[in-house]
Amino acid sequence: MKKQPSNIAIIGGGIAGLSAAYYLQQFAPNTEFVLFEKNNHLGGNIQTRTEQGFLYETGPDAFLHKPIMEELISELALENELIATNKENRKLYLVKNGSLVEVPKAFYLMGPSKLLPFLFSSAFSFSTKLRTLMEPLIPTKKIDEDESLASFVTRRFGKGNLEEITQSMIGGIYTADPSNLSLQSTLPRFIEWEQKYGSVLRGLQKEMRNRDARGPQYNQFRSFQSGMQILIDAMEKTIPFSKIQKNALVQSIDRENQLWNIRVNGKKYTFDHLIMATPVRATVHLSNFLPTQAKQLLKSVQYSSCAILHFGFRKNQIAHDIAAMGMIVPNREKRSILASTFCSEKFAERSENDLVLLRVFMGGTLNQELLQESDDTLFHHALRDLKELLRIESDPIYQNILRWPDSMPQYTLGHKARMIEFHESIRNIENVQFVGNTYEGVGIPDLIERSKKIVTGLLDV
């Protein structure tokens, strides 16, 4: 039996690091550990704020209701706080030629799982519909290398599909350039469907048959009545105060005699195990113990930046129907915004009864230069698009902006192979684990589950 760690340092208090601390406390409450977080709060960009009758999120506003989340929510006794998307509003708009059209029911990311809604939809041109429905006739490609989203969609569904919807629907999730977004690292199930069924459409129709027919997993999204931060607060409350250090800037990490010497705010600490839950750039900066190859692999990870703007209106200010999750904006529309979530329509309790809260995304890999502009300029561009698309004639009664520089890792071609190579390059370094969205993906459940696996592996539980 391997020796269990007795004194563990967790560097980084985002959702991954906090989850590691939570599970350590749950499974081995007598184990000594300290979570070091440089900011004055845990959870990274997961924060909830309330201002002028609006409740908004600074980061993710929802999560997929996977088994790990159901389990965690039960453990934290948050069942009464859990809310689903508003059932009557489970639809999504697509901007087409300056107007909003509804994404057809049962359309999933790049293809329809039901044919009739797709055929009668006004969201696509006739040629795109025809080419998309020809997908089962396209020969299966032998898997010999990673393929970009743009290449895969164009090959299987045609260029029109990519430009009219898939670029904005999938590329927007990752704020990515579809021509360099690795399908293997982001949506491997589509590759699996092509290989298993000889057709993505056949895979969609078989695998997605039991999903909500009104949209791509809209019924699977969850949040909390009080906002996402309640999850962070509830997890933090389970951990003794002595095991969390906030405003703790880690200055260096050195390895000596199989122990970890960590300098934090000028003070030295020693641990026998280390969990690194920091962004890649911080990891590279702090990890002098990493071999050159490992550092180079981490340095190769690119990031994109984004800005999130919130606008509050009175309901009677908006002429267009907004009973929907939101809208996505293809790059071909030449707009300043990538997408908008209709927060008060997506979830309950996001605004007072006569108010509407809209959340706007700007930036991303295809629009990085826009983020060089001032806040006032971004407000101007975003509001211009909203007014034109939603038929709003007057100014908002509330607005704010949040900038997240270098916040989204880019899963570029070859990313999965590089991460495998990274872990292989450090296999001889004992008593250290790495966790974060660079390695596991952007989803909250994925990060929580990976942290749990790390802890259970350490403790043999």
C-alpha positions as CSV (number, residue, x, y, z in Angstrom):
1,M,0.0,0.0,0.0
2,K,1.3,3.4,-1.0
3,K,2.1,6.0,1.7
4,Q,-0.7,8.5,2.1
5,P,0.2,12.2,2.3
6,S,0.1,13.8,5.7
7,N,0.6,17.4,4.8
8,I,-0.8,18.8,1.6
9,A,-0.5,22.2,-0.1
10,I,-3.2,23.3,-2.6
11,I,-2.2,26.2,-4.7
12,G,-5.1,28.1,-6.1
13,G,-8.6,28.5,-4.8
14,G,-10.7,28.4,-7.9
15,I,-13.4,25.8,-8.3
16,A,-10.7,23.1,-8.9
17,G,-8.6,23.9,-5.9
18,L,-11.6,24.5,-3.7
19,S,-13.0,21.1,-4.7
20,A,-9.7,19.4,-3.8
21,A,-9.9,21.0,-0.4
22,Y,-13.5,20.1,0.0
23,Y,-13.0,16.4,-0.7
24,L,-9.9,16.2,1.4
25,Q,-11.9,17.5,4.3
26,Q,-14.8,15.1,3.5
27,F,-12.7,11.9,3.1
28,A,-9.8,12.6,5.5
29,P,-10.7,15.4,8.0
30,N,-7.6,14.7,10.1
31,T,-5.2,15.2,7.2
32,E,-3.3,18.4,7.4
33,F,-3.7,20.6,4.4
34,V,-3.7,24.3,3.5
35,L,-5.4,26.0,0.5
36,F,-3.5,29.1,-0.6
37,E,-5.5,31.7,-2.7
38,K,-4.0,35.0,-3.7
39,N,-7.4,36.8,-3.8
40,N,-9.7,37.6,-1.0
41,H,-12.3,35.1,-2.1
42,L,-12.5,31.5,-3.3
43,G,-14.1,30.2,-6.5
44,G,-12.2,32.2,-9.1
45,N,-14.6,34.0,-11.4
46,I,-17.6,32.3,-9.9
47,Q,-19.2,35.2,-8.0
48,T,-22.8,36.5,-7.6
49,R,-23.6,40.2,-7.2
50,T,-26.9,42.0,-6.6
51,E,-27.3,45.6,-7.7
52,Q,-30.3,47.9,-8.4
53,G,-32.8,45.0,-8.5
54,F,-30.6,42.7,-10.7
55,L,-28.8,39.5,-9.7
56,Y,-25.9,38.8,-12.0
57,E,-22.9,36.4,-12.3
58,T,-19.4,37.6,-12.9
59,G,-18.5,34.2,-14.4
60,P,-20.5,31.1,-15.4
61,D,-24.2,31.4,-14.8
62,A,-25.1,27.7,-15.0
63,F,-23.7,24.2,-15.0
64,L,-24.7,20.9,-16.6
65,H,-26.6,18.7,-14.1
66,K,-24.2,15.7,-14.2
67,P,-24.1,13.0,-11.5
68,I,-21.1,14.6,-9.7
69,M,-23.2,17.8,-9.3
70,E,-26.2,16.0,-8.0
71,E,-24.1,14.2,-5.4
72,L,-22.3,17.4,-4.3
73,I,-25.5,19.4,-4.1
74,S,-27.0,16.7,-1.9
75,E,-24.0,16.7,0.4
76,L,-24.2,20.4,0.8
77,A,-28.0,20.3,1.3
78,L,-28.6,22.8,-1.5
79,E,-31.5,20.9,-3.1
80,N,-33.9,23.7,-2.2
81,E,-31.7,26.3,-3.9
82,L,-31.4,24.3,-7.2
83,I,-33.3,25.7,-10.2
84,A,-33.6,24.7,-13.8
85,T,-34.0,26.9,-16.8
86,N,-37.5,28.4,-17.3
87,K,-39.3,25.6,-19.2
88,E,-41.4,27.9,-21.4
89,N,-38.3,29.8,-22.6
90,R,-36.1,26.9,-23.7
91,K,-35.3,28.2,-27.1
92,L,-32.4,30.1,-28.7
93,Y,-32.3,32.8,-31.3
94,L,-29.8,33.0,-34.1
95,V,-29.0,36.3,-35.8
96,K,-29.4,36.0,-39.5
97,N,-29.1,39.0,-41.9
98,G,-29.7,41.4,-39.0
99,S,-32.8,39.6,-37.7
100,L,-33.5,37.0,-35.0
101,V,-34.7,33.6,-36.1
102,E,-35.3,30.7,-33.8
103,V,-32.8,27.8,-33.8
104,P,-34.9,24.8,-34.7
105,K,-36.0,22.4,-32.0
106,A,-33.8,19.4,-31.5
107,F,-30.8,21.0,-33.2
108,Y,-27.7,20.0,-31.3
109,L,-24.6,22.1,-31.9
110,M,-24.0,21.2,-35.5
111,G,-26.8,19.0,-36.7
112,P,-30.5,18.1,-36.2
113,S,-31.6,15.0,-34.2
114,K,-35.1,15.5,-35.7
115,L,-35.6,16.4,-39.3
116,L,-38.9,18.2,-39.6
117,P,-38.1,21.2,-37.4
118,F,-34.9,21.6,-39.3
119,L,-36.5,21.4,-42.7
120,F,-39.1,24.0,-41.8
121,S,-36.7,26.4,-40.1
122,S,-35.9,29.8,-41.5
123,A,-32.5,29.8,-39.8
124,F,-30.8,28.1,-42.7
125,S,-30.5,28.6,-46.4
126,F,-31.9,25.9,-48.7
127,S,-28.4,24.9,-49.8
128,T,-27.3,24.5,-46.2
129,K,-30.3,22.3,-45.4
130,L,-29.7,20.1,-48.4
131,R,-25.9,19.7,-47.7
132,T,-26.5,19.0,-44.0
133,L,-29.0,16.3,-44.8
134,M,-26.5,14.7,-47.2
135,E,-24.1,14.1,-44.3
136,P,-24.9,10.3,-44.0
137,L,-23.6,9.9,-47.5
138,I,-20.2,11.4,-46.7
139,P,-17.5,8.7,-46.3
140,T,-16.1,8.1,-42.9
141,K,-12.6,9.5,-42.4
142,K,-10.0,7.3,-40.8
143,I,-8.8,8.8,-37.5
144,D,-5.1,9.6,-38.1
145,E,-4.7,13.1,-36.7
146,D,-6.6,15.7,-34.7
147,E,-9.1,17.7,-36.8
148,S,-10.4,21.2,-36.3
149,L,-14.0,22.0,-35.8
150,A,-14.1,24.0,-39.0
151,S,-12.6,21.1,-41.0
152,F,-14.9,18.5,-39.4
153,V,-18.1,20.5,-39.9
154,T,-17.2,21.5,-43.5
155,R,-16.3,18.0,-44.4
156,R,-19.4,16.4,-42.9
157,F,-22.1,19.2,-43.2
158,G,-20.7,21.8,-45.6
159,K,-19.3,25.3,-45.3
160,G,-22.8,26.8,-45.0
161,N,-23.5,24.9,-41.8
162,L,-20.3,26.2,-40.3
163,E,-20.8,29.8,-41.2
164,E,-24.6,30.0,-40.6
165,I,-24.6,28.4,-37.1
166,T,-21.9,26.1,-35.9
167,Q,-19.2,28.7,-35.7
168,S,-21.3,30.8,-33.3
169,M,-22.8,27.9,-31.4
170,I,-19.6,25.9,-30.7
171,G,-16.9,28.4,-31.3
172,G,-18.7,30.8,-29.0
173,I,-18.6,28.3,-26.1
174,Y,-14.9,28.3,-26.2
175,T,-14.4,31.9,-27.5
176,A,-12.3,30.1,-30.2
177,D,-11.3,30.2,-33.8
178,P,-13.1,27.2,-35.3
179,S,-10.3,26.7,-37.8
180,N,-7.9,25.8,-35.0
181,L,-10.3,24.4,-32.3
182,S,-9.5,20.8,-31.6
183,L,-12.6,18.6,-31.9
184,Q,-10.8,15.8,-30.1
185,S,-10.3,18.0,-27.1
186,T,-13.7,19.6,-27.0
187,L,-16.4,17.4,-28.7
188,P,-15.0,13.9,-29.1
189,R,-18.5,12.4,-29.2
190,F,-19.0,13.7,-32.7
191,I,-15.9,11.9,-33.8
192,E,-17.2,8.8,-32.0
193,W,-20.5,9.0,-33.8
194,E,-18.9,9.3,-37.2
195,Q,-16.8,6.2,-36.4
196,K,-19.5,4.2,-34.7
197,Y,-22.5,5.0,-37.0
198,G,-20.7,6.1,-40.2
199,S,-22.7,9.4,-39.8
200,V,-23.0,12.2,-37.2
201,L,-26.7,12.6,-38.0
202,R,-27.4,8.9,-37.4
203,G,-25.5,9.2,-34.1
204,L,-27.5,12.3,-33.1
205,Q,-30.8,10.6,-33.9
206,K,-29.8,7.5,-31.9
207,E,-28.0,9.1,-28.9
208,M,-30.1,12.2,-28.5
209,R,-33.5,10.6,-28.9
210,N,-34.4,10.9,-25.2
211,R,-33.2,14.5,-24.8
212,D,-35.5,17.5,-24.5
213,A,-36.8,18.1,-28.0
214,R,-36.8,21.8,-27.6
215,G,-33.1,22.4,-27.7
216,P,-29.5,21.3,-27.0
217,Q,-29.5,20.3,-23.3
218,Y,-31.5,23.4,-22.2
219,N,-33.3,21.1,-19.7
220,Q,-29.9,20.0,-18.3
221,F,-28.7,23.4,-17.3
222,R,-29.0,24.3,-13.6
223,S,-28.2,27.2,-11.3
224,F,-29.2,28.3,-7.8
225,Q,-31.9,30.7,-6.8
226,S,-29.4,32.8,-4.9
227,G,-26.8,32.6,-7.7
228,M,-23.8,30.5,-8.3
229,Q,-21.8,31.8,-5.4
230,I,-23.9,29.9,-3.0
231,L,-22.1,26.7,-4.2
232,I,-18.7,28.2,-3.4
233,D,-19.8,29.5,0.0
234,A,-21.3,26.2,1.0
235,M,-18.2,24.3,0.0
236,E,-16.0,26.8,1.9
237,K,-18.1,26.4,5.1
238,T,-17.2,22.7,5.3
239,I,-13.5,23.5,5.5
240,P,-12.0,24.7,8.8
241,F,-10.9,28.3,8.8
242,S,-7.3,27.2,9.7
243,K,-7.0,25.3,6.4
244,I,-7.7,28.2,4.1
245,Q,-5.4,31.2,3.5
246,K,-6.7,34.0,1.4
247,N,-4.7,37.0,0.2
248,A,-1.9,34.5,0.2
249,L,0.5,35.2,-2.7
250,V,2.7,32.1,-3.4
251,Q,6.1,33.5,-4.3
252,S,8.1,30.3,-5.0
253,I,7.9,26.5,-4.8
254,D,11.0,24.4,-4.4
255,R,11.5,20.7,-4.0
256,E,14.1,19.4,-1.5
257,N,14.5,15.8,-0.2
258,Q,11.0,14.9,-1.6
259,L,9.4,17.7,0.3
260,W,7.9,20.9,-1.0
261,N,9.1,24.3,0.3
262,I,6.6,27.0,-0.4
263,R,7.1,30.7,0.2
264,V,3.9,32.6,0.8
265,N,3.9,36.3,1.6
266,G,7.5,36.0,2.7
267,K,6.9,33.0,5.0
268,K,8.2,29.5,4.4
269,Y,6.0,26.4,4.6
270,T,6.9,22.7,4.1
271,F,4.6,20.0,2.8
272,D,4.9,16.4,1.6
273,H,2.4,16.7,-1.2
274,L,1.4,19.4,-3.7
275,I,-1.8,20.0,-5.7
276,M,-1.3,22.8,-8.3
277,A,-4.7,24.3,-9.3
278,T,-3.3,27.6,-10.8
279,P,-3.7,29.0,-14.3
280,V,-1.0,27.8,-16.7
281,R,1.1,31.0,-16.6
282,A,1.2,31.0,-12.9
283,T,2.0,27.3,-12.9
284,V,5.0,27.8,-15.2
285,H,6.2,30.8,-13.2
286,L,6.1,29.0,-9.9
287,S,7.2,25.5,-10.9
288,N,10.9,25.6,-11.2
289,F,10.9,21.9,-10.5
290,L,9.3,21.2,-13.9
291,P,11.6,19.9,-16.6
292,T,12.1,22.1,-19.6
293,Q,9.9,20.0,-21.9
294,A,7.0,20.2,-19.4
295,K,7.3,24.0,-19.2
296,Q,7.4,24.4,-23.0
297,L,4.2,22.2,-23.3
298,L,2.4,24.4,-20.8
299,K,3.7,27.6,-22.4
300,S,2.2,26.4,-25.7
301,V,-1.3,26.8,-24.4
302,Q,-2.9,29.9,-25.7
303,Y,-5.6,32.0,-24.0
304,S,-8.3,34.3,-25.2
305,S,-9.8,37.3,-23.4
306,C,-13.4,38.3,-23.1
307,A,-15.6,41.0,-21.7
308,I,-19.0,40.4,-20.1
309,L,-21.5,43.3,-20.1
310,H,-24.8,43.4,-18.3
311,F,-27.7,45.7,-19.3
312,G,-30.8,46.2,-17.3
313,F,-34.0,47.4,-18.9
314,R,-37.7,47.8,-18.1
315,K,-39.7,45.2,-19.9
316,N,-41.6,47.8,-21.9
317,Q,-38.4,49.1,-23.3
318,I,-37.8,46.0,-25.4
319,A,-40.1,45.5,-28.4
320,H,-38.8,42.1,-29.6
321,D,-39.9,38.9,-27.9
322,I,-37.1,37.7,-25.6
323,A,-38.8,34.6,-24.1
324,A,-35.7,32.6,-24.8
325,M,-32.3,31.6,-23.4
326,G,-30.6,34.2,-25.5
327,M,-29.1,34.7,-28.9
328,I,-25.9,33.8,-30.8
329,V,-24.3,35.9,-33.4
330,P,-22.3,34.3,-36.3
331,N,-19.1,36.0,-37.2
332,R,-20.4,36.6,-40.7
333,E,-22.9,39.1,-39.3
334,K,-20.1,41.5,-38.6
335,R,-21.4,42.5,-35.2
336,S,-19.5,43.5,-32.1
337,I,-21.1,41.0,-29.8
338,L,-20.6,37.3,-29.8
339,A,-23.8,36.3,-28.0
340,S,-26.3,37.5,-25.4
341,T,-27.9,35.6,-22.6
342,F,-31.4,36.8,-21.6
343,C,-30.7,36.2,-17.9
344,S,-34.1,37.1,-16.5
345,E,-35.7,34.8,-19.0
346,K,-33.3,31.9,-18.6
347,F,-33.6,31.6,-14.8
348,A,-36.0,33.0,-12.2
349,E,-35.0,35.5,-9.6
350,R,-32.5,37.4,-11.8
351,S,-34.5,40.6,-11.8
352,E,-37.5,42.2,-10.2
353,N,-40.8,41.6,-12.0
354,D,-40.9,44.6,-14.3
355,L,-37.2,44.4,-15.2
356,V,-35.1,42.5,-17.7
357,L,-31.4,41.6,-17.4
358,L,-29.3,40.9,-20.5
359,R,-25.8,39.6,-20.5
360,V,-23.5,40.3,-23.5
361,F,-20.2,38.6,-24.5
362,M,-17.5,40.4,-26.4
363,G,-14.0,39.5,-27.5
364,G,-12.8,36.0,-28.0
365,T,-10.1,34.8,-30.4
366,L,-11.8,36.2,-33.5
367,N,-12.4,39.6,-31.9
368,Q,-9.5,40.2,-29.5
369,E,-8.7,43.6,-30.9
370,L,-12.0,44.9,-29.8
371,L,-11.0,44.5,-26.2
372,Q,-8.3,47.1,-26.6
373,E,-11.1,49.7,-26.6
374,S,-12.3,51.6,-23.6
375,D,-15.3,50.6,-21.4
376,D,-17.4,53.4,-22.9
377,T,-16.6,52.2,-26.4
378,L,-17.6,48.6,-25.6
379,F,-20.8,49.8,-24.0
380,H,-21.5,51.8,-27.1
381,H,-20.9,48.9,-29.5
382,A,-22.8,46.4,-27.4
383,L,-25.8,48.7,-26.9
384,R,-26.0,49.5,-30.6
385,D,-26.2,45.8,-31.5
386,L,-28.8,45.2,-28.8
387,K,-31.0,48.1,-29.8
388,E,-31.0,47.1,-33.4
389,L,-31.5,43.3,-32.9
390,L,-34.1,43.6,-30.0
391,R,-35.8,46.7,-31.1
392,I,-34.8,48.8,-28.1
393,E,-35.3,52.6,-28.5
394,S,-34.1,53.9,-25.1
395,D,-31.1,53.5,-22.9
396,P,-30.7,50.9,-20.2
397,I,-31.4,51.8,-16.6
398,Y,-28.4,49.8,-15.4
399,Q,-25.2,48.6,-16.9
400,N,-21.8,47.1,-15.9
401,I,-18.8,45.6,-17.5
402,L,-16.4,42.8,-16.4
403,R,-13.2,42.1,-18.2
404,W,-11.5,38.7,-18.0
405,P,-8.1,38.9,-19.7
406,D,-6.5,35.6,-20.7
407,S,-9.3,33.7,-19.1
408,M,-10.2,31.0,-21.7
409,P,-7.7,28.4,-22.6
410,Q,-7.7,27.6,-26.3
411,Y,-7.9,23.9,-27.1
412,T,-6.0,24.2,-30.3
413,L,-5.1,21.4,-32.7
414,G,-3.0,18.8,-30.9
415,H,-4.0,19.9,-27.4
416,K,-4.9,16.5,-26.1
417,A,-1.6,15.0,-27.3
418,R,0.4,17.8,-25.8
419,M,-1.3,17.3,-22.4
420,I,-0.6,13.6,-22.5
421,E,3.0,14.4,-23.3
422,F,3.0,16.9,-20.4
423,H,1.9,14.3,-17.9
424,E,4.3,11.8,-19.3
425,S,7.2,14.3,-18.9
426,I,6.5,14.7,-15.2
427,R,5.7,11.1,-14.3
428,N,9.0,10.8,-12.3
429,I,8.2,13.8,-10.1
430,E,6.4,12.3,-7.1
431,N,3.8,13.8,-4.9
432,V,2.4,16.5,-7.2
433,Q,-0.8,16.7,-9.2
434,F,-2.1,19.3,-11.6
435,V,-5.7,20.3,-12.1
436,G,-7.5,23.0,-13.9
437,N,-9.4,23.9,-17.1
438,T,-6.2,23.6,-19.2
439,Y,-6.2,19.9,-18.6
440,E,-9.8,18.9,-18.0
441,G,-12.0,21.2,-20.0
442,V,-14.0,24.3,-19.1
443,G,-17.0,22.7,-17.4
444,I,-17.6,23.1,-13.7
445,P,-18.7,19.4,-13.2
446,D,-15.5,18.2,-15.0
447,L,-13.2,20.2,-12.8
448,I,-15.0,19.1,-9.6
449,E,-14.9,15.4,-10.7
450,R,-11.2,15.6,-11.6
451,S,-10.4,17.1,-8.2
452,K,-12.4,14.4,-6.5
453,K,-10.5,11.7,-8.4
454,I,-7.1,13.2,-7.4
455,V,-8.1,13.2,-3.7
456,T,-9.5,9.7,-3.7
457,G,-6.4,8.5,-5.5
458,L,-4.2,10.1,-2.9
459,L,-6.1,8.7,0.0
460,D,-6.9,5.3,-1.6
461,V,-10.6,5.7,-0.8
